[in-house]
Amino acid sequence: MNTDRYRDFDTDDFVLDDDFVSWVLNPRKETDKYWICFLEKYPEKRRYIKEAAFIVKSFQPLEDEIPAGRLENLIGRIKSGQETKKNRIIRTVMKFAAVFALMAGITFFLFYMDQSRHTFRITVLDPADAEQGSVILSDGTVYGFETKETIIKQTTSGQLLINRDTITSTSRISARETTAMNHVVIPYGKRSEITLSDGTHIWLNSGSQISYPDNFNGNTREVHISGEAFFDVATDNNKPFFVITRDVKIRVLGTRFNVTAYKDDSTIQTALVSGSVSVGRNGLFSRTLEMGPGEKVVFDREEGSFSRESADLQFINSWVHGYLIFRNEPTTGIFKRLERYYNIPVIAGSNLEDITFSGKLDLKDDLGDVLENIAFASSLKIIDENGYYLVKQAAYDYK
């Protein structure tokens, strides 16, 4: 009995599998035994099977098949003209009732799909409001840190190291448990480098957060992020790696790429340095786009659509190395990135949407110096307001 066939399946895959659908609609002792053995070996698939079974059953006919005897009787009555007006009215009403019930079922199903798509496992804390970085362990224990650059390492034995300090959970998680997650929250002005138990390296930018398990015990590796992160994923052909945001899901085996998914941005961007990834909506039956190195896929949250464009490799992860490179980038977007990185407000005046900047910014410099570099190249004026910076067009008279 080969139970490994479905080890990499998720909800979508089960729904589209003929053998699975046949079992859901017409269970037998033999097939029941197979799926019981499968769930004993892969208990983490129980949620996917329940979701898929619900979907399969949602699209079945609302009435049982009409018995052959009753069908022949109805046909005979129709042919002989014995069907009364009352019977025709009742049958018409029943047709409308069946259509209504079907539409209600579809509406509920679409709502279910929408809710599934918008559910992703991220902590509710807002990094923009946090004064220090924090790690929330799977048992609820919170560990805070003040360091600007934080090194976090998850070992294969389940230990967590933060800046070489060992952090221990107060509760023990089953070796097969995959639902328990750790959460890392990085506020504005801070960053973190994270090593997961499989050897994957993640650089988490300012104002970002990530959720991940102590160990990847199932058949997939899943992390959930909000904000910006650069991934160097450890290769494991038998265990694909998924990066999940609120709107987008990215599938990889081993590769290097950057994801920008801040909750207050209008787009989610995935840019690939090496390897290959597929990007699609975080939902059921979503189509995916295959990406190659040097490509960027942008998801427009308002339009609900994807677009593909080229990306210069040196731009993709420059922030990891302490600088930013731009080519004809709108300055308003640059100011937002700098505000997150330095944790100092940068307020853009009116009529700056069409002003762009090209060049390299060294993030080791003070924010004031960085802004002055942009101002010199883009005809802007920077005003230091003792606690925040105001940016206006240089042609204005400010006296």
C-alpha positions, 0 to 999 in steps of 0.5 A, a space after each residue: 500500500 503506497 501511502 507516499 503518493 500524496 505526501 506533498 499534496 495540499 488542498 488543491 491537489 486532493 480536490 483535483 485527484 480522481 482517486 481522492 474524489 472517488 473515495 469521498 463520494 463513494 467510500 469503501 472498506 478498502 479505500 477507507 483502510 488506505 486513507 486511515 493508513 495514510 493519515 497515520 503516517 502523515 497526520 499533518 495532512 488531515 487539515 488538507 483532506 478535510 478542506 478538500 472533502 468539503 469542497 468536493 461534496 459542495 459541488 454534488 447534486 442536491 437530490 439523490 438519483 430518481 428511482 427507475 420505477 418512479 422515473 418510468 411512472 413520471 414519463 408515462 404520466 407526461 405522455 398520457 397527458 395526466 400531469 395536472 397543472 398543480 403538479 407542474 406548478 409544484 415541480 417548477 417551484 422545486 426547480 427554483 428551490 433547487 437552484 436557490 439552494 445551489 446558489 447558496 451553497 456556491 456563495 458559502 463555498 466562495 466565502 470559505 475560499 476567500 476566508 482561507 485565502 486571507 488566513 495566514 499565520 502571523 502575529 497580530 503585533 504591529 512592528 511600527 508600534 514596537 519599541 524593541 524587537 521580540 521573539 514570541 515562542 510557540 508556548 507564548 513566552 516573549 523574549 525582547 531584545 534592543 540590538 539594532 542588528 540581531 542574530 537568531 538561530 533555530 537549531 535542529 534540536 529545537 533550541 533557539 539562540 538569540 545573539 548567542 543566548 540560548 532561549 528555552 521554551 517552557 513547554 515541549 512540542 511533539 516531534 510530529 507537531 507542525 502547528 506550533 510556531 515561533 514569531 519574530 517581530 522586528 520594529 522600524 530601525 532594526 534588522 535581523 538575520 535568522 537561520 532556520 533549523 533546515 539551514 535556510 538563511 533569512 534577512 528580515 528588514 525593518 518593520 517586518 515579522 515572520 512566523 516559522 516552526 521549531 522544526 520542519 517535521 512535515 512534508 513541506 517547509 512553510 514560513 509566513 511573513 509581513 514586511 520585507 525579507 531576503 531568503 537563501 533557501 536550503 535545497 531539499 527536493 523532497 520538501 518544498 519551501 513556501 513563503 506565505 503572505 496575506 495575498 501571495 504564496 511563493 513555492 521554492 526548492 532552493 534559491 535566493 530571492 527577495 519578498 516585499 509585502 508590507 501591509 500598508 503597501 499597495 503591491 507585493 513584490 517578489 524578485 529572484 536572484 538565483 534558482 526558480 520560484 513560482 508565485 500565485 495567489 494565497 488561495 485555492 486553485 490559484 494559477 502560478 507564474 514561474 520566475 527566472 533569475 533577474 525577474 520581478 513579479 508584482 502583485 497589485 492588491 487593488 487590482 488583484 493582478 500580477 505583472 512581470 518585469 526585469 530586475 537588476 540583480 544588484 538592486 534586489 538585495 542591496 539593503 542586506 549589504 547596507 546600501 540601496 540602489 535606485 534607477 528612476 525610482 519615485 522619491 516618495 517610495 524611497 522616503 517610505 523605505 528610509 523611514 522604516 530603515 531609520 525609524 525617523 519620520 520623513 514627510 513628503 510635501 505636495 507634488 513630489 509623486 513624479 520626481 524620481 531618483 537614480 543612484 546609490 545610498 549608503 545606509 551607514 550614513 545619517 538619515 539627514 546626509 542620505 536625504 541631502 544626497 537625494 535632494 541634490 540629485 532631484 532638486 528637492 529641499 530637506 528641512 530638519 524639524 528636530 525629530 522628523 524631516 520635511 521634504 519639499 521642492 527646492 523651487 519653493 520659497 520657505 521664508 
